């Protein structure tokens, strides 16, 4: 019998993980500001490479480690890694004038954040599915809606603390939240997720089904589309549209807020618009938003905020639906689906997070050109979505 405290811990962890995940891109103006860290576009993008590498590794290793150590321990290890990331970020703020040392600490911090994300998010998704086995789609969407809420709150907190002249207040706040969550979670059994994580262990070791790679490709291209908006929105707003730091933070908040609201709306209207149809429609919204961003006139930040809201709505349910479809369509490797898709999502994240910097500095491309080119990636995601929702084994259905 699942305890309410277990459900509360898992869903609260989604919010805290969301805030932690966006702490770094939300503070992009601080990292690239001449009076702060003074990072170049390439250095800023490179800051996320360790995060992508460690997140991929942790996601792939998580299911196997959970079978040996237990899902609860993997979840707690993820929280500890997030705690270390915030601690390193706080320390880096004390030495930001020493460029090499500060940048090294930032790289270590994002590497720790990747471990935390890679361990925590797949485990939380598996817990949510195990807690509500008859409502998997809605349970996973609900969890990711709260994760999205955390990502939307991070830019607001950054704007608040920057206005107070203490931008480092955000990692201090996240540190306190993680410590509280650790103390709350360590006393809970969190046992109901164990059977789901153990399922298919032997079958998974026999190899991945060919269909898994279809889901992997979908997660990868989704990661590119999400990250081009999430990590570069504030930079785009300030450099291309001439927006203030506050307006840039608002754009990122609106993006993640739309992600959250979109997940809530889609879960609520599931009886009227099937998850399969939703998964096929949303990539077209993403493509339209990317094309609109590429065509935005300079000096119109309000229109930019509206476009990022559309992009967030398009991104909202795609990854959660892919995870729930994969867990239902690939039952022999259900324990590994969430971690595997998160890993490929992080590959896409790494490509977009780091790749944009060299494209600007070495290839001389403007951000609007890069956004326009990414439209093609979104269109490929629309094609993949057609095949993702059509299971030759078992068509996933709503609750």
Beta strands, then each sheet from edge to edge (+ up, - down):
end
